[in-house]
């Protein structure tokens, strides 16, 4: 899949997913007071339009693809019986 194949809805869903993954990782490294301030700052910067450079779209598609591949490989390893 190429970045240009994503619909706007798919791109937004991918962005939400990746933002949650990265955001949770960052939040775990912060003290509660800093985390609260960070969340407030993020909520003030939200926009209603999608205006991202092409390199970002390409990176999103590659990252989602890589994540999905790793997840499916994990599932395969957990479900395939071990050879004796």
Backbone bond lengths (Angstrom), bond angles and torsions (degrees), N, CA, C in turn:
res aa  C-N    CA-C-N  psi(-1)  N-CA   C-N-CA  omega(-1)  CA-C   N-CA-C  phi
1 X - - - 1.441 - - 1.522 108.89 -
2 X 1.309 116.18 138.99 1.457 122.22 177.16 1.527 108.65 -103.78
3 X 1.326 115.62 157.29 1.461 119.34 -179.27 1.513 111.54 -57.76
4 X 1.321 117.62 -31.76 1.460 120.78 -178.30 1.526 112.55 -72.40
5 X 1.346 117.29 -13.13 1.463 120.89 178.86 1.525 112.72 -83.32
6 X 1.327 117.61 -13.08 1.460 120.46 -179.46 1.517 110.83 -73.19
7 X 1.337 115.57 136.00 1.457 118.71 169.98 1.520 108.00 -79.02
8 X 1.303 117.26 166.60 1.460 119.93 178.74 1.529 110.13 -61.16
9 X 1.335 117.15 -40.02 1.460 120.73 179.78 1.532 111.27 -64.09
10 X 1.335 117.19 -41.23 1.464 120.91 178.00 1.522 111.47 -65.80
11 X 1.326 115.63 -40.09 1.462 119.51 179.09 1.517 110.98 -64.85
12 X 1.310 116.84 -40.79 1.469 120.26 179.06 1.519 110.09 -66.52
13 X 1.328 117.68 -42.06 1.468 120.70 178.25 1.529 110.68 -62.85
14 X 1.325 116.81 -42.32 1.465 120.47 178.37 1.526 110.76 -64.16
15 X 1.317 116.33 -41.59 1.464 120.15 179.37 1.525 111.00 -63.77
16 X 1.327 117.03 -41.70 1.469 120.42 177.87 1.525 110.48 -61.88
17 X 1.320 116.20 -45.51 1.460 120.81 -179.54 1.527 111.21 -60.58
18 X 1.327 116.13 -50.92 1.461 119.90 -178.53 1.528 111.88 -65.99
19 X 1.313 116.69 -37.67 1.461 119.55 178.01 1.525 110.68 -63.31
20 X 1.332 116.33 -38.52 1.469 119.30 178.46 1.524 111.15 -65.38
21 X 1.321 117.03 -42.64 1.468 120.76 179.25 1.531 110.44 -62.15
22 X 1.326 116.40 -51.06 1.463 120.76 -178.40 1.529 110.63 -68.20
23 X 1.315 116.79 -42.15 1.462 120.52 -179.76 1.520 112.73 -61.46
24 X 1.316 117.20 -43.30 1.469 120.12 178.39 1.524 111.19 -64.55
25 X 1.326 116.70 -38.98 1.466 120.19 178.34 1.530 110.42 -63.42
26 X 1.327 116.97 -43.86 1.467 120.19 178.54 1.527 110.79 -66.55
27 X 1.321 116.55 -43.49 1.465 120.73 -176.56 1.525 111.95 -61.62
28 X 1.321 117.26 -35.26 1.468 120.17 179.75 1.522 112.03 -64.38
29 X 1.310 116.44 -20.55 1.462 120.53 -177.40 1.529 112.51 -94.32
30 X 1.336 117.31 1.81 1.462 120.61 -175.64 1.525 111.25 -111.06
31 X 1.318 114.68 152.52 1.455 120.09 170.46 1.525 107.82 -73.19
32 X 1.327 116.96 157.91 1.469 121.78 -174.92 1.529 112.72 -56.23
33 X 1.318 118.79 -42.75 1.469 120.94 -177.77 1.530 111.58 -65.88
34 X 1.317 116.64 -41.05 1.466 120.67 178.54 1.522 110.31 -68.31
35 X 1.341 116.74 -41.25 1.464 121.66 178.98 1.521 110.40 -60.18
36 X 1.328 117.38 -42.39 1.462 121.58 179.80 1.523 111.04 -62.89
37 X 1.316 116.94 -43.73 1.463 121.36 178.56 1.529 110.97 -64.98
38 X 1.314 116.08 -40.76 1.466 121.72 179.23 1.530 110.53 -61.49
39 X 1.327 116.91 -44.84 1.477 120.72 179.20 1.521 110.81 -62.91
40 X 1.338 116.62 -39.86 1.458 120.46 178.96 1.528 110.24 -63.02
41 X 1.324 116.51 -45.49 1.470 120.77 179.36 1.527 111.39 -61.45
42 X 1.317 116.83 -41.94 1.472 119.77 178.91 1.527 111.80 -63.17
43 X 1.317 116.81 -40.13 1.470 119.54 -178.43 1.525 111.60 -67.21
44 X 1.319 118.22 -26.40 1.464 121.72 178.86 1.524 112.51 -76.71
45 X 1.325 117.56 -18.35 1.473 121.70 -174.69 1.523 113.97 -99.87
46 X 1.304 118.44 7.33 1.471 119.45 -178.02 1.525 110.93 -73.56
47 X 1.335 114.71 141.11 1.464 119.81 177.33 1.519 108.73 -121.37
48 X 1.306 116.01 164.30 1.467 121.69 -179.54 1.529 112.16 -94.24
49 X 1.308 117.76 -5.87 1.459 120.67 -177.72 1.518 110.69 -112.59
50 X 1.326 114.56 155.29 1.458 120.77 175.58 1.519 106.89 -104.07
51 X 1.319 115.71 112.31 1.459 120.53 -179.28 1.525 107.37 -137.19
52 X 1.321 114.80 78.55 1.462 119.85 -176.20 1.527 109.52 -116.63
53 X 1.324 116.58 146.11 1.468 119.99 177.94 1.527 111.26 -69.48
54 X 1.307 116.45 157.95 1.466 120.91 -176.74 1.527 111.89 -61.56
55 X 1.341 118.49 -34.24 1.466 120.11 -179.85 1.525 110.32 -63.49
56 X 1.337 117.05 -31.43 1.461 119.68 179.03 1.521 110.19 -70.33
57 X 1.330 117.38 -43.07 1.467 120.15 177.50 1.525 110.15 -59.83
58 X 1.321 116.67 -45.34 1.465 120.70 179.21 1.523 110.52 -59.99
59 X 1.304 116.89 -43.86 1.469 121.07 179.61 1.524 111.45 -63.96
60 X 1.317 117.11 -40.42 1.471 120.92 179.09 1.521 110.44 -61.57
61 X 1.318 116.82 -47.33 1.472 120.37 -179.99 1.520 110.32 -62.03
62 X 1.326 117.63 -44.58 1.465 120.66 -179.87 1.523 111.47 -64.19
63 X 1.322 117.29 -41.08 1.461 120.72 -179.76 1.523 111.59 -67.56
64 X 1.323 117.22 -44.23 1.466 120.31 178.00 1.523 110.07 -63.41
65 X 1.312 117.33 -41.15 1.466 121.08 178.71 1.519 111.10 -62.59
66 X 1.312 116.64 -44.61 1.457 121.60 179.44 1.527 110.98 -63.28
67 X 1.317 116.22 -42.74 1.467 121.04 178.99 1.530 110.41 -63.06
68 X 1.312 116.58 -45.93 1.462 120.93 -179.69 1.518 111.10 -63.26
69 X 1.326 117.34 -42.23 1.453 121.67 177.98 1.526 110.74 -60.10
70 X 1.318 116.90 -46.10 1.467 120.37 179.53 1.529 111.38 -63.72
71 X 1.325 116.41 -40.62 1.463 120.23 179.41 1.538 110.81 -64.59
72 X 1.309 116.82 -45.52 1.466 120.16 -179.89 1.530 111.09 -65.58
73 X 1.320 117.63 -37.74 1.465 120.94 176.47 1.527 110.24 -64.37
74 X 1.309 116.88 -40.34 1.472 121.15 176.18 1.530 109.83 -60.75
75 X 1.319 116.89 -46.45 1.473 121.12 179.26 1.528 110.75 -61.14
76 X 1.329 116.41 -42.51 1.461 120.14 179.72 1.521 110.50 -60.93
77 X 1.321 116.96 -45.44 1.463 120.28 -179.34 1.524 112.22 -64.42
78 X 1.309 116.43 -32.34 1.478 120.28 -178.52 1.523 112.23 -79.36
79 X 1.318 118.46 -20.77 1.457 120.59 -175.78 1.514 113.77 -106.16
80 X 1.328 118.26 -20.36 1.457 121.38 -179.96 1.531 108.21 -79.93
81 X 1.347 116.96 124.05 1.461 118.44 179.37 1.527 111.70 -63.19
82 X 1.295 115.96 143.74 1.471 120.96 178.78 1.521 110.39 -67.10
83 X 1.330 115.81 142.16 1.474 119.91 177.59 1.506 108.49 -78.22
84 X 1.313 114.39 138.13 1.482 119.87 -179.86 1.500 110.12 -105.54
